[in-house]
Amino acid sequence: MYSNKACRIILLSCLGFIVSCGSNATSSPVNAIRIKYLDEYVIDNDSIFPDSKIGGLSGIEYHTEKNVFYIVCDDSKNPRFYKTSISIKDDKFNGVSFDKLIKIKDESNQFLSKNIMDLEAIRSFGKKEFIFTSEGSIKNNYNPSIFITDSTGNYEYELKLPSYFLTEKNSRNKPRHNGVFEGLTRDILTEGVWASMELPLESDGNESTFNNKGAPVRITYFDKNNNQADFQFTYQLDKLAKDPKGKFGVNGVTDLLQLNKKQFLIVERGYSAGYGTQGNTVRIYLSEIDKATNTLELETLKNETYKPAVKRLLFDFETVRHQLTDRIVDNIEGITLGPILSNGNQSLILIADNNFNPTSKQINQLILLELSMTP
């Protein structure tokens, strides 16, 4: 049964969705979905709180009832998130303030002491909880994790992951370093969550290059009733949009939002070395999963027959690069459904991770978009 919060999100945020609060009715896909650029805001990377420089902002979540935002930081030495106020007026950013720092804590010292916290996504979970993804440190044999805290950041429990997401040496497959759980979204109809890999698992195939798409990534549903994986679909990444001038180039999924039972918004971010501040490529796709194969039980995708999700480009940041600060499309890693706009359409707010670089190299970038949907 839906909570009041879930009903409000669905009814106000997802125009054209047919959802009945308090029933088991499913949501219906919409035929026309459009995204429009509205505004940008650059956050100063000052040390507002003691020993906490504002940077590494890798995930964002809007709490509708409280009208506040939560932004997670991927500083592994000081895992934390911020309670944040983001004011929007006349469909433009009107100010941003970081109001409270909340540290991830573990009173039993059984979780944090055994893991490396590379936090990449945050969502509200249940009535007074948060759920996070962490990439761990694969090259140092620290597993990724998806875990839950209370409202003050105290660790409660973690979800059980299939073996191919772990660093176990006896598994036929394992994740790539810095390529694990990057995105997270609540399921639109249940209390479960979907977690997206950034990059393909090692034995699933190669990463994307300028000439080849590479292997798909896995996006997995976790059931809140048993805290285990229940379903999984695959998503095909693009080729790199720019040919790297150096050795490094990467393209992966950085975040996602479920719109209805069959459709997701997926943020795909590529980077090619050698282009300075112009090396990122960011696109938002509509992904449809109604005919996608459940690949949960496939330990490796190689030599297997399966259907990936269908994808369609909705928005390419290249089209608005000239409107952004110094023409920078930065390292956008988080997306959330924001407040309703003045015309009744849904806002989308995205955030970029500056990797704690100086402003001359990267910026803490907020992007405001308009999402319109018609049945």
Disulfide bonds with the S-S distance in Angstrom:
Cys7-Cys21 2.28
